[in-house]
Amino acid sequence: MTITGSSIGEALLWCVIGGVAVWLLLTPVRRRSLTGLLTSLVLTGAAASAGALLGAMHAMLVSWSDWKSAAVVLAISGAVTAVAAYAVGRRLVRDNRSLQQAVAELGAGVVPAADGPRLTAEVERVRNELRTTAAALAETREREHSLESARRELVAWVSHDLRTPLAGLRAMAEALEDGVVDDPDVYAKRIISSVDRLNRMVEDLFELSRIQAGTLSHPTEHVGLRDLVDDCVITLEPLAAANGVKLTASVDSPPPVLGSAPELTRALTNLVANGIRHTRDGGQVVVRATNAGGAVELCVRDECGGLPVEHLDRVFDVGFRGEEARTPQDGLHPPGAGLGLAITRGIVEAHRGTVDVKNTDVGCEFRIVLPAASH
């Protein structure tokens, strides 16, 4: 039997006609699902093979006596291929459902579960990426919720704290204006004191806004801890004397830290001033700087009477005061807006450090840990 170009072309024509006809016929099935797509692919291949066989027999490339054997072989291979395609289609459908569930959970704000049906490698990687993204989004939402709650509480607290000195200033100004004051100098001193308090509050708010916006100065200089502690003690000695508190310091030759001296001074001053304000009359506040092996520690111990255990995790939150757990004061130095410790934490964290607090026998110990500067 001679094989010519025309006979091969005829067989190919029958092959194309059979495949295209079945492919078009199964268009509705193909569009319904992945399983339908794979089924259409298998049946199209089987139809193309059958068309090629019929074309070959018509062109006398295959003997008509062999067509039954060829048909049986073609049917068996088509059946095996169809079963395999169905199994693959089911697997793809399951993988697709797993991805759809993961996407739905992501949209609902839920982190997809780590366990589940075993998926193909590519689909498993996509599900893992969705899980990682969902976890990051959940963390971001929680952080934003906490920040928003802190902002609302801050607005409420500051509004209350601003109202009191402003009302006092108005009353004193009206008294001076009406000439009903026996000693104007006393009122002038009170006005100056109220203005100073308002100024401190505004400065604290400005500093806190810089911390939350991430615009604090970047660490650029070597800061010696001895100078830092000395400056803090000299600044706060008048406050300690006014409160009847003994203020002492101990510096054990710690290495310098890389940072901003004014900001670190502000962080330490907030802790020491907080300890002085809440330490009992005749008590003591101790500031200590030590070498911690690759890091430095700044500790402030006071005699405030301690904090309830449930408040230890909140003392650095914006607006937290915890006055009920502290030793009462005489009112000479009214409390601030509860921003000092929050500012301290922001400054320390901006310098890649940590700050914490624990109760002692007679009060609290605040500890700042900062990485030592590399030489």
Buried (B, 14 or more C-beta within 10 A) or exposed (E): EEEEEEBBEBBBBBBBBBBBBBBEBBEEBBEEBBBBBBBBBBBBBBBBBBBBBBBBBBBBBBEEEEBEEBBEEBEEEBEEBBEEBBEBBEBBBBBBEBBEBBBEBBEEEEBBEEEEEEBEEEBBEBBBEBBEBBEEEBEEEEEEEEEEEBEEBBEEBBEEBBEEBEEBBEEBEEEBEEEEBEEEEEBEEBBEEBEEBBEBBEEBBEBBEBBBEEEBBEBEEEBBBBEBBBBBBEBBEEBBEEBEBBBEBEBEEBBBBBBBBEBBBBBBBBBBBBBBBBBBEEBBBBBBBBBBEEBBBBBBBBBBBBBEEEBBEEBBBBBBBBEEBBBEBEEEBEBBBBBBBBBBBBBBBBBEBEBBBEBEEBBBBBBBBBBBBEE
